[in-house]
C-alpha cells in the first residue's frame, strides 16, 4: 500500500485484538489519508462506534470476550449508516452468511493484502457517501418547496442567479434549452422574481398555433370577425396585461404573425381581429426556444428583426446530463410532490441512485419526472429500486462454468467503469448510426429480433 490521498476525509474504525496487525493497519491507512481510530476488542469498539460517526468499520470476527458477529449485530442496532467490513483468519461459510445477513458490507479472510483491503474500503466508503448524501438531500428537500427550480449544481445555481437579476428589470427575456429542460419553470421563476409577481402569468405554446388560429389566440377577435365568431373574445395579450406572457417554442410561430408580434413589442399596442382601434397593454414577454434562433433566421424561418428584439436578456438552461448533481434532489422533490401525504416513507436504493446518476436523460427533467412518477406507481413497497426504471438493463444470470474447463481471462484487462446498460445503449446507438437508422439492418448486426430492438430503443430513449 502506497501513500496517497484516496482516503482523505474518510473516517475508519479498526476493531482488532491482535496489536501488531492493529498498529500496522493504523499506520498504513493513515498514510493513505484515512482518519483512523482503533479498538482492541468489541467492547471498546462499540463504545467508540456509539459516540462518533464513522464511514467504514474494519471488524475482526475472532476476539476475546464478545466476538465480531455479536459486535456487528449491536453496531447495526446502533446505526446502519457506516459500512462494516469483517475479516477473520478462521472463516467459515456459515459465519460469512451470518455476517452478510447482519448487514456487513463484505467478508474477507486473513491474510489480507493491504492494497486489496484499501480497494474494498474505498468502495465501501463510496457507498457510505451516497447513502449519507441521499439522506441529507431527503431532509433538505423541504428547502425547495417554495421554489420552482430545484438543484444544487453550479450550472443551476448560475441560472438562479441570472433569473434573480433578470427578474428585477422589466425587459424581455429569452430562455433557451433542450425540450424538457424546464424552460417554463425558469419563465415562472423570472415572473416570481419581478415586481409583476402578483399579476397574471399567461402561457402559450406557439408550436400549437397555426396560421388560422394564431391571430385569434394572441390578439383576440371581434364578433363576426370570421365565420363562427359568434361573440368577441379577448386574446392572450389582453389576459396578460400588467403581468407576464410566456411564449414557448417561439421559433414555430408563423412568419406573418411574427410581423404583428414585432409591432406589439415595439408599440405595446395591437388590434383584435376584425377590430378598428388599437389596444394598449403592459406586458412583460418571456420567450423560449429549443432551437437555435439564429440558425432559424439563416434558414428564413424566423425574422431577423424579431430575433434582435427577443434576444435581449438570455437564460440558457444546460441539459440534465450536464448537471448530474441535480438528479437526486429533483428525484426527492418529485417523490414529495407525487406523495405529499407519505413522502417521508419513501426510500431510494443505492442501485437506483447509481442508475439515475449514470443515465443520460435525453428527455431532461420532464423524463426524470415521468420516470419517478412511473416508479411510484409500479413500486410494490415504498422503495424506489433500479428495476422500476424503463432504462434499467435486466441483470442476466451468470453462466455456469463446467468443472473441467479452466476460466480464461478476457483479452481486455481493464473493465469498464460504467454499468452494463450504459455500454449496451452506446453500442446500439453506434450500430444505428452505422446503418443510418435502418432498424432491420441494426437488428441483424446485433443478432436480435426487431421486437427486442424496439424494446431496447424505447428503454434507452433512442427511439
Rosetta blueprint (number, residue, H / E / L):
1 X L
2 X L
3 X L
4 X L
5 X L
6 X L
7 X L
8 X L
9 X L
10 X L
11 X E
12 X E
13 X E
14 X E
15 X E
16 X L
17 X L
18 X L
19 X H
20 X H
21 X H
22 X H
23 X H
24 X H
25 X H
26 X H
27 X H
28 X H
29 X H
30 X H
31 X H
32 X L
33 X L
34 X L
35 X E
36 X E
37 X E
38 X E
39 X E
40 X L
41 X L
42 X H
43 X H
44 X H
45 X H
46 X H
47 X H
48 X H
49 X H
50 X H
51 X H
52 X L
53 X L
54 X L
55 X L
56 X E
57 X E
58 X E
59 X E
60 X E
61 X L
62 X L
63 X L
64 X L
65 X L
66 X L
67 X L
68 X H
69 X H
70 X H
71 X H
72 X H
73 X H
74 X H
75 X H
76 X H
77 X H
78 X H
79 X L
80 X L
81 X L
82 X L
83 X E
84 X E
85 X E
86 X E
87 X E
88 X E
89 X L
90 X L
91 X L
92 X L
93 X H
94 X H
95 X H
96 X H
97 X H
98 X H
99 X H
100 X H
101 X H
102 X L
103 X L
104 X L
105 X L
106 X E
107 X E
108 X E
109 X E
110 X L
111 X L
112 X L
113 X L
114 X H
115 X H
116 X H
117 X H
118 X H
119 X H
120 X H
121 X H
122 X H
123 X H
124 X H
125 X H
126 X H
127 X H
128 X H
129 X H
130 X H
131 X H
132 X H
133 X H
134 X H
135 X H
136 X H
137 X H
138 X H
139 X H
140 X H
141 X H
142 X H
143 X H
144 X H
145 X L
146 X L
147 X L
148 X L
149 X L
150 X L
151 X L
152 X L
153 X L
154 X H
155 X H
156 X H
157 X H
158 X H
159 X H
160 X H
161 X H
162 X H
163 X H
164 X H
165 X H
166 X H
167 X H
168 X H
169 X L
170 X L
171 X L
172 X L
173 X E
174 X E
175 X E
176 X E
177 X L
178 X L
179 X L
180 X L
181 X L
182 X L
183 X H
184 X H
185 X H
186 X H
187 X H
188 X H
189 X H
190 X H
191 X H
192 X H
193 X L
194 X L
195 X L
196 X L
197 X L
198 X L
199 X L
200 X L
201 X E
202 X E
203 X E
204 X E
205 X E
206 X H
207 X H
208 X H
209 X L
210 X L
211 X L
212 X L
213 X L
214 X H
215 X H
216 X H
217 X H
218 X H
219 X H
220 X E
221 X E
222 X L
223 X L
224 X L
225 X L
226 X L
227 X L
228 X L
229 X L
230 X L
231 X L
232 X L
233 X E
234 X E
235 X L
236 X H
237 X H
238 X H
239 X H
240 X L
241 X L
242 X L
243 X L
244 X E
245 X E
246 X E
247 X E
248 X E
249 X L
250 X H
251 X H
252 X H
253 X L
254 X L
255 X H
256 X H
257 X H
258 X H
259 X H
260 X H
261 X H
262 X H
263 X H
264 X H
265 X H
266 X H
267 X H
268 X L
269 X E
270 X E
271 X L
272 X L
273 X E
274 X L
275 X L
276 X L
277 X L
278 X L
279 X E
280 X E
281 X L
282 X L
283 X L
284 X E
285 X E
286 X E
287 X E
288 X E
289 X E
290 X L
291 X L
292 X L
293 X H
294 X H
295 X H
296 X H
297 X H
298 X H
299 X L
300 X L
301 X L
302 X L
303 X L
304 X H
305 X H
306 X H
307 X H
308 X H
309 X H
310 X H
311 X L
312 X L
313 X E
314 X E
315 X E
316 X E
317 X L
318 X L
319 X L
320 X H
321 X H
322 X H
323 X L
324 X L
325 X H
326 X H
327 X H
328 X H
329 X H
330 X H
331 X H
332 X H
333 X H
334 X H
335 X H
336 X H
337 X H
338 X H
339 X L
340 X L
341 X L
342 X L
343 X H
344 X H
345 X H
346 X L
347 X E
348 X E
349 X L
350 X H
351 X H
352 X H
353 X H
354 X H
355 X H
356 X H
357 X H
358 X H
359 X L
360 X L
361 X L
362 X L
363 X L
364 X H
365 X H
366 X H
367 X H
368 X H
369 X H
370 X H
371 X H
372 X H
373 X H
374 X H
375 X H
376 X H
377 X H
378 X H
379 X L
380 X L
381 X L
382 X L
383 X E
384 X E
385 X L
386 X H
387 X H
388 X H
389 X L
390 X L
391 X L
392 X L
393 X L
394 X L
395 X L
396 X L
397 X L
398 X L
399 X L
400 X L
401 X L
402 X L
403 X L
404 X L
405 X L
406 X L
407 X L
408 X L
409 X L
410 X L
411 X L
412 X L
413 X L
414 X L
415 X L
416 X L
417 X L
418 X L
419 X L
420 X H
421 X H
422 X H
423 X H
424 X H
425 X H
426 X H
427 X H
428 X H
429 X H
430 X H
431 X H
432 X H
433 X H
434 X H
435 X L
436 X L
437 X L
438 X L
439 X H
440 X H
441 X H
442 X H
443 X H
444 X H
445 X H
446 X H
447 X L
448 X L
449 X L
450 X H
451 X H
452 X H
453 X H
454 X H
455 X H
456 X H
457 X H
458 X H
459 X H
460 X L
461 X L
462 X L
463 X L
